[in-house]
């Protein structure tokens, strides 16, 4: 069975395996060729898992592969291609556009009609197509002209149109744990054909742990780091021992994975807010540090602190809003990196402050009545009689001025009669 579709007049993007792999990145050379080599995603791809069975029986439905970078989305698509009798057509939403895609889809339709040959279309970075452009896939998926495999690092709920999601199975690939990364690292070090085995490199435990941490759940990133470290040493034919200082010197600094426009952005800010809500200053500081190290705009964090001060602390400690406002001002005036000190001050205050969402809950309840009850009239005694006609219509009649009649402020109603005795604020 051919791994990639052979070139023909209708194939717009033929793919050929390189004959010389010396200049191919290590991460690509070490891509698993069999399921036995594919580690870290056993939850969905272990031997008796439904998806594994479907792949081996060549009855894979359309799939959306969702996971962080370096977790095996493209590798899984290649493994599926090796098991299927369908024509495999890889396509990148980064490198090509909708006109080229339409050509592939029409070729797949023609292939199905003429010879009954199925097409397995792998679309990398499918979220790069906007919602309108994704509509192009629908008729071809519905008719069975193609089996679509889309790969994305973004949450499909937000980035893939609902009709396409309903016709596909979403497969969630998780960040690789340290055990899986260590296995991949060891394989690369001993593989003499595709890996670095010929260099006879030995990593100390400390160096290995640093590279695994550098990967941060991403096998491609880890292998890229390993390859760069190894490139500092020539193939002398003698064993080489690499320790932690060698890795630190080569890699300089680890970059945390953080997508300011993607799901990780929302995951981290959610963890930050919930840590403060649960009065855990340590958790809140950690998640804030993660965001700042990942390049998040400090003003965004400070704005969320201001919202939190009223939403979750409220009148239990009104000083919280003043502190949060002062932090935002400090971020604007001082800027990073020094403003991080002000932010830490504010976060620890808000996290340890007493909590009350009574004001926020009262607002939601009042808004609910405002929407459901419609335009209820303002009671006449609360209206200002600014003209004689208004006076004649009883505007302001029987209003009791609180400064002259303090008791009246409590006795008279301030809600429409339909909402009499309604209580929103419950401190």
C-alpha positions as CSV (number, residue, x, y, z in Angstrom):
1,X,0.0,0.0,0.0
2,X,1.4,3.4,-0.9
3,X,1.8,5.8,2.1
4,X,1.1,8.9,0.1
5,X,-1.1,9.4,-2.9
6,X,0.8,8.8,-6.1
7,X,1.1,11.8,-8.5
8,X,-1.5,12.2,-11.2
9,X,-3.0,15.0,-13.2
10,X,-5.7,15.6,-10.6
11,X,-3.3,15.6,-7.6
12,X,-2.4,19.2,-6.9
13,X,-0.1,18.5,-4.0
14,X,1.9,15.3,-4.5
15,X,4.1,14.3,-1.5
16,X,7.2,12.3,-1.8
17,X,9.4,10.8,0.9
18,X,12.9,12.4,0.9
19,X,15.6,9.9,-0.2
20,X,18.2,11.7,1.9
21,X,17.1,12.3,5.5
22,X,20.3,13.8,6.8
23,X,18.8,17.3,6.7
24,X,15.3,16.3,7.9
25,X,14.7,17.5,11.5
26,X,15.1,14.9,14.2
27,X,11.5,15.3,15.2
28,X,10.3,14.3,11.7
29,X,12.9,11.4,11.4
30,X,11.7,10.0,14.7
31,X,8.0,10.1,13.8
32,X,6.5,6.7,14.8
33,X,5.8,4.3,11.9
34,X,3.7,1.8,13.9
35,X,1.2,2.1,16.8
36,X,3.7,0.2,19.0
37,X,6.0,3.2,18.7
38,X,3.2,5.8,19.4
39,X,3.4,6.6,23.1
40,X,1.6,9.0,25.4
41,X,-2.0,8.7,24.0
42,X,-3.0,5.3,25.3
43,X,-6.4,6.7,26.5
44,X,-7.6,6.8,22.9
45,X,-5.1,4.6,21.0
46,X,-4.4,1.6,23.2
47,X,-4.9,-1.8,21.5
48,X,-8.6,-2.3,22.5
49,X,-9.7,1.3,22.3
50,X,-12.6,1.9,19.8
51,X,-10.6,4.3,17.6
52,X,-7.6,1.9,17.3
53,X,-10.0,-0.9,16.3
54,X,-11.7,1.4,13.7
55,X,-8.3,2.4,12.3
56,X,-7.1,-1.2,12.0
57,X,-10.4,-2.2,10.3
58,X,-10.2,0.7,7.9
59,X,-13.5,2.2,8.9
60,X,-12.4,5.5,10.4
61,X,-15.1,8.2,10.4
62,X,-14.2,11.9,9.8
63,X,-12.1,13.1,12.7
64,X,-11.1,16.3,14.3
65,X,-7.7,15.8,16.1
66,X,-7.4,18.4,18.9
67,X,-4.4,18.8,21.1
68,X,-1.4,21.0,21.9
69,X,1.6,21.1,19.6
70,X,3.8,18.0,19.5
71,X,1.3,15.6,20.8
72,X,1.0,13.4,17.7
73,X,-1.8,14.8,15.5
74,X,0.1,14.6,12.3
75,X,1.7,11.3,13.3
76,X,-1.7,9.8,14.0
77,X,-2.9,10.9,10.5
78,X,0.1,9.2,8.9
79,X,-0.6,6.0,10.9
80,X,-4.2,6.0,9.7
81,X,-3.0,6.5,6.1
82,X,-0.8,3.4,6.4
83,X,-3.8,1.3,7.5
84,X,-6.3,2.5,5.0
85,X,-7.1,1.5,1.4
86,X,-8.2,5.1,0.7
87,X,-6.1,7.6,-1.2
88,X,-4.3,9.8,1.3
89,X,-4.1,13.5,0.5
90,X,-2.3,15.8,3.0
91,X,-3.2,19.5,2.9
92,X,-2.0,22.4,5.0
93,X,-4.3,25.3,5.7
94,X,-1.2,27.4,6.4
95,X,0.5,26.9,3.0
96,X,-2.5,26.7,0.7
97,X,-5.9,28.3,0.4
98,X,-9.5,27.6,-0.5
99,X,-9.1,27.6,-4.3
100,X,-6.5,24.7,-4.0
101,X,-8.8,23.0,-1.5
102,X,-11.7,23.1,-3.9
103,X,-9.6,21.5,-6.5
104,X,-8.8,18.6,-4.2
105,X,-12.4,18.2,-3.2
106,X,-13.6,18.0,-6.7
107,X,-10.9,15.5,-7.6
108,X,-12.0,13.4,-4.7
109,X,-15.6,13.6,-5.8
110,X,-14.7,12.5,-9.3
111,X,-12.5,9.7,-8.0
112,X,-15.4,8.4,-5.9
113,X,-17.8,8.5,-8.8
114,X,-15.6,7.0,-11.5
115,X,-13.8,4.2,-9.5
116,X,-15.4,4.2,-6.1
117,X,-12.0,5.0,-4.6
118,X,-12.3,6.7,-1.2
119,X,-10.2,9.8,-0.3
120,X,-8.7,10.4,3.1
121,X,-8.1,14.2,3.3
122,X,-5.8,15.4,6.1
123,X,-6.1,19.1,6.8
124,X,-3.5,20.4,9.1
125,X,-4.3,23.6,11.1
126,X,-8.0,23.4,10.0
127,X,-8.8,26.3,12.3
128,X,-7.0,28.6,9.9
129,X,-10.0,28.4,7.7
130,X,-12.7,30.8,8.8
131,X,-16.3,29.6,9.5
132,X,-17.5,30.4,5.9
133,X,-14.5,28.7,4.3
134,X,-15.1,25.5,6.4
135,X,-18.5,25.2,4.7
136,X,-16.6,24.0,1.6
137,X,-16.0,20.6,3.3
138,X,-19.7,19.9,4.2
139,X,-21.2,18.5,1.0
140,X,-18.2,16.3,0.3
141,X,-18.2,14.9,3.9
142,X,-22.0,14.4,3.7
143,X,-21.8,12.4,0.4
144,X,-18.9,10.4,1.5
145,X,-16.5,11.7,-1.2
146,X,-13.9,12.3,1.5
147,X,-13.1,11.2,5.0
148,X,-11.9,14.3,6.7
149,X,-9.2,14.4,9.3
150,X,-8.6,17.9,10.6
151,X,-5.9,18.7,13.0
152,X,-6.1,21.8,15.3
153,X,-4.4,23.2,18.4
154,X,-7.5,25.3,19.1
155,X,-10.7,24.3,20.8
156,X,-13.0,22.9,18.1
157,X,-16.1,24.2,19.9
158,X,-15.0,27.7,19.0
159,X,-13.0,27.2,15.8
160,X,-14.8,24.5,13.8
161,X,-18.3,25.1,12.5
162,X,-21.1,23.1,14.2
163,X,-22.3,21.2,11.1
164,X,-18.8,19.9,10.5
165,X,-18.4,18.9,14.2
166,X,-21.7,17.1,14.1
167,X,-20.4,15.0,11.2
168,X,-17.0,14.2,12.8
169,X,-15.6,12.6,15.9
170,X,-13.4,14.8,18.1
171,X,-10.3,13.0,19.3
172,X,-8.6,14.8,22.2
173,X,-4.8,14.3,22.4
174,X,-3.2,15.4,25.6
175,X,0.2,17.0,26.4
176,X,2.7,14.1,26.7
177,X,3.6,13.3,30.3
178,X,7.2,12.9,31.4
179,X,7.2,9.1,31.1
180,X,6.2,9.3,27.4
181,X,8.7,12.1,26.7
182,X,11.5,10.1,28.4
183,X,10.7,7.1,26.2
184,X,10.8,9.3,23.1
185,X,14.1,10.8,24.2
186,X,15.7,7.5,24.9
187,X,14.6,6.1,21.5
188,X,16.2,9.1,19.7
189,X,19.5,8.6,21.6
190,X,19.9,4.9,20.7
191,X,18.4,4.9,17.1
192,X,21.4,4.7,14.8
193,X,19.3,4.9,11.6
194,X,16.9,7.8,12.2
195,X,18.1,9.1,15.6
196,X,21.3,10.2,17.1
197,X,22.7,6.7,18.0
198,X,25.8,7.1,15.9
199,X,26.9,10.0,18.0
200,X,27.1,7.8,21.1
201,X,25.6,10.5,23.3
202,X,24.8,9.8,27.0
203,X,22.6,12.3,28.9
204,X,23.0,12.5,32.6
205,X,19.8,12.3,34.6
206,X,19.9,16.1,35.2
207,X,20.4,16.9,31.5
208,X,17.6,14.5,30.6
209,X,15.2,16.1,33.1
210,X,16.0,19.5,31.8
211,X,15.2,18.5,28.2
212,X,12.0,16.9,29.2
213,X,11.0,20.1,31.1
214,X,12.0,22.1,28.0
215,X,9.6,20.0,26.0
216,X,6.7,20.9,28.3
217,X,4.5,18.1,27.0
218,X,5.6,18.7,23.4
219,X,7.7,15.9,21.8
220,X,8.7,18.0,18.8
221,X,10.0,20.8,21.0
222,X,12.0,18.4,23.1
223,X,13.5,16.6,20.2
224,X,14.4,20.0,18.5
225,X,16.1,21.0,21.7
226,X,18.0,17.7,21.9
227,X,19.1,18.0,18.3
228,X,20.4,21.5,18.9
229,X,22.3,20.4,22.0
230,X,23.8,17.4,20.1
231,X,24.8,19.7,17.2
232,X,27.3,21.3,19.5
233,X,29.3,18.1,19.5
234,X,30.9,16.6,16.4
235,X,30.7,12.9,15.6
236,X,34.2,12.0,16.9
237,X,33.4,8.3,17.2
238,X,34.0,8.6,21.0
239,X,31.2,8.5,23.6
240,X,30.0,11.9,24.6
241,X,28.5,12.7,28.1
242,X,26.2,15.7,28.2
243,X,25.3,17.2,31.6
244,X,22.8,19.8,32.7
245,X,25.2,22.8,32.2
246,X,25.7,21.8,28.6
247,X,22.0,21.8,28.0
248,X,21.5,25.1,29.9
249,X,24.2,26.7,27.9
250,X,22.8,25.5,24.5
251,X,19.1,26.2,25.2
252,X,19.6,29.3,27.4
253,X,15.9,29.7,28.4
254,X,12.8,27.6,28.2
255,X,9.8,29.2,26.6
256,X,6.5,28.3,28.2
257,X,3.7,27.3,25.9
258,X,1.1,30.0,26.0
259,X,-1.2,31.1,23.2
260,X,-2.6,34.5,24.0
261,X,-5.4,34.1,21.5
262,X,-6.2,30.4,22.1
263,X,-7.7,28.1,24.6
264,X,-4.7,28.2,26.9
265,X,-5.3,31.9,27.4
266,X,-8.8,31.1,28.8
267,X,-7.6,28.1,30.8
268,X,-5.0,30.0,32.7
269,X,-7.1,33.1,33.5
270,X,-9.8,30.7,34.7
271,X,-7.4,29.0,37.0
272,X,-6.2,32.4,38.2
273,X,-9.6,33.7,39.1
274,X,-10.8,30.4,40.7
275,X,-7.6,30.3,42.9
276,X,-8.4,33.8,44.2
277,X,-12.0,32.9,44.7
278,X,-11.0,29.9,46.7
279,X,-8.7,32.1,48.8
280,X,-5.6,30.3,47.6
281,X,-2.8,33.0,47.1
282,X,-0.2,30.4,46.1
283,X,-2.3,29.0,43.3
284,X,-3.2,32.6,42.1
285,X,0.4,33.7,42.1
286,X,1.5,30.6,40.2
287,X,-1.1,31.1,37.4
288,X,-0.4,34.8,37.2
289,X,3.3,34.0,36.9
290,X,2.5,31.5,34.1
291,X,0.6,34.1,32.2
292,X,3.3,36.8,32.6
293,X,6.1,34.4,31.6
294,X,4.1,33.4,28.6
295,X,3.8,37.1,27.5
296,X,0.3,37.9,28.6
297,X,-0.6,41.6,28.7
298,X,-0.4,42.6,32.4
299,X,-3.3,45.1,31.8
300,X,-5.5,42.2,31.0
301,X,-4.7,40.5,34.3
302,X,-5.1,43.7,36.2
303,X,-8.5,44.3,34.6
304,X,-9.7,40.9,35.7
305,X,-8.5,41.6,39.2
306,X,-10.7,44.8,39.2
307,X,-13.7,42.7,38.1
308,X,-12.9,40.1,40.7
309,X,-12.8,42.7,43.5
310,X,-16.5,43.5,43.0
311,X,-17.8,40.2,41.7
312,X,-16.3,37.9,44.4
313,X,-15.3,40.2,47.3
314,X,-17.8,43.1,47.1
315,X,-18.9,44.6,50.3
316,X,-17.2,41.9,52.4
317,X,-14.1,44.1,51.9
318,X,-14.7,47.2,49.7
319,X,-11.0,48.0,50.0
320,X,-10.4,45.2,47.5
321,X,-11.7,47.4,44.6
322,X,-9.4,50.2,45.7
323,X,-6.4,47.9,45.8
324,X,-7.2,46.3,42.4
325,X,-7.7,49.8,40.9
326,X,-4.3,50.9,42.3
327,X,-2.7,47.8,40.8
328,X,-4.1,48.6,37.4
329,X,-2.8,52.2,37.8
330,X,0.6,50.8,38.8
331,X,0.7,48.6,35.7
332,X,-0.1,51.6,33.5
333,X,2.5,53.9,35.1
334,X,5.3,51.6,36.0
335,X,5.0,48.7,33.5
336,X,6.9,45.4,33.5
337,X,8.9,44.0,35.0
338,X,8.6,46.1,38.2
339,X,4.8,46.2,38.1
340,X,4.8,42.5,38.8
341,X,5.6,43.4,42.4
342,X,2.4,45.5,42.6
343,X,0.5,42.7,40.9
344,X,1.7,40.2,43.5
345,X,0.7,42.6,46.3
346,X,-2.8,42.9,44.8
347,X,-3.3,39.2,44.1
348,X,-2.3,38.1,47.6
349,X,-4.7,40.8,49.1
350,X,-7.6,39.8,46.9
351,X,-7.0,36.0,47.5
352,X,-7.0,36.4,51.3
353,X,-9.8,38.9,51.5
354,X,-13.2,37.8,52.8
355,X,-15.5,36.9,49.9
356,X,-19.1,37.9,49.1
357,X,-20.8,37.7,45.7
358,X,-24.0,39.3,47.1
359,X,-23.7,42.4,45.0
360,X,-23.1,40.4,41.8
361,X,-25.9,38.0,42.6
362,X,-28.2,40.9,43.3
363,X,-27.4,42.5,39.9
364,X,-28.1,39.2,38.1
365,X,-31.5,38.8,39.9
366,X,-32.4,42.4,39.1
367,X,-31.4,42.0,35.4
368,X,-33.5,38.9,35.2
369,X,-36.6,40.8,36.4
370,X,-35.9,43.7,34.2
371,X,-35.8,41.4,31.1
372,X,-38.7,39.2,32.0
373,X,-41.1,41.8,33.4
374,X,-40.6,44.3,30.6
375,X,-41.1,48.1,31.0
376,X,-42.8,48.3,34.3
377,X,-43.8,51.9,35.0
378,X,-42.0,54.0,37.7
379,X,-44.3,54.5,40.7
380,X,-45.9,58.0,40.6
381,X,-44.4,59.0,44.0
382,X,-40.9,58.4,42.7
383,X,-41.4,60.6,39.6
384,X,-40.3,64.2,39.5
385,X,-43.1,66.7,38.8
386,X,-41.2,69.2,36.7
387,X,-44.3,70.7,35.0
388,X,-47.8,71.6,36.3
389,X,-49.3,68.9,34.0
390,X,-47.1,66.3,35.7
391,X,-48.3,67.6,39.1
392,X,-51.9,67.3,38.0
393,X,-51.1,63.7,37.0
394,X,-50.0,63.0,40.6
395,X,-46.3,62.8,39.7
396,X,-44.4,63.0,43.0
397,X,-47.5,62.8,45.1
398,X,-47.1,61.4,48.6
399,X,-43.3,61.2,48.2
400,X,-41.7,61.4,51.7
401,X,-38.4,63.3,51.7
402,X,-35.9,61.2,53.6
403,X,-34.1,64.2,55.2
404,X,-37.3,65.5,56.6
405,X,-38.9,62.1,57.3
406,X,-36.2,59.5,57.9
407,X,-38.9,56.9,58.6
408,X,-40.4,57.5,55.2
409,X,-37.3,56.3,53.4
410,X,-37.9,52.8,54.8
411,X,-41.7,52.8,54.6
412,X,-42.2,53.9,51.0
413,X,-41.7,51.4,48.2
414,X,-39.1,51.9,45.5
415,X,-40.0,49.1,43.2
416,X,-42.9,48.7,40.7
417,X,-46.0,47.2,42.4
418,X,-45.5,44.0,40.4
419,X,-42.2,43.6,42.2
420,X,-43.3,44.7,45.7
421,X,-41.2,43.1,48.5
422,X,-38.7,41.7,46.0
423,X,-35.2,41.4,47.7
424,X,-32.2,41.3,45.4
425,X,-29.3,42.1,47.7
426,X,-28.9,39.5,50.4
427,X,-25.6,40.3,52.3
